[in-house]
């Protein structure tokens, strides 16, 4: 309408998952971002950007997942007994 009051108004939220550089930051974000483990990147479109890749879904993503949240991000764990040996899962 050229004149008169607004009859519709809404807010838009824009987000950029690719701005997150770590798995933990990505999947902990308030936006529906997921982490592609092999590609080492954060994305909102896993179908396009994470084909045949292991996926860690974000806590704000919709739908069930067996690997959801920062607890499933790849990491190096300290070994028992205080040795200097570093074990990395494959």
N, C-alpha and C positions, 0 to 999 in steps of 0.2 A: 504494500500500500504506500502510496506517495504521501499521504497526509493521515493524521489521526494517530491514536495510541498503538503500541505494539500489541498484537493479539497472541503471539507465541514467543517464548524466550526459553533458552536452555544453555547449559554450560558444556563445554567440550574439554576433555583432558587429552593432551597429546603426550606420548611417551616414546622413547627410543631405546629398545632393549639392547641394541648394539653398543650403547654407551657404557654398559657394565663389562668390566674386563676380567672378572673372576667368577667362578661358579657360585661361590657363596653369596656374593653381592647380587648376582643375577637372579637366583632362585629365591632370595629373601626379599626381593623388591615388592612394592605394593602393586605392581602391574603384572599381567599374565605373561611373564617371560620364562623361557625354558633354556637350559644349557645343553649344547651339543658337545659331548665329551671328546670325541675324536677330532672334531673340527675346532675345538677350543673357542667357542663363541656363544653369545647370548642372542636369542631370537624370539620373536613372537610368532613366527611362521615355521614350525618344525617340519611340516610337509614339504615345504620348498627348500629349506636350508639345512635339514638334518637327515636327509635320506640315508638309510642303512647305517645310522650312527646310534650310539648309545645315548640315551636322553635322560636328563635329570629335570623333572618338571618343577616349576615354581610353586610356592605356597599359595599364590593368587591365581593359578591356572584352574580352569574349570574341568571337572571330570576326574575319575579315579586314576591312580598311577601306582605302580609298585615301587618306583624310585622318585619320591617327592620330597623336596626340601633340602636344606644345606647339609643334612646328615648323610646324604648320598653323594655328595661331591667328592671327586678324587682327592686324596690327601696322603701324606706320609705319616704313619703312626710310629711312635716310639716303641722300641722293643722292650720286652720284659727283662729285668735283671740289670738294666742300665748299661748294656753294651753299646758300642759305637756302630754296630751293624745296622744298616738301613734296609728294611724290607719293603718292597714296592709291589702292590698287587698288579697282576696283568689282566 
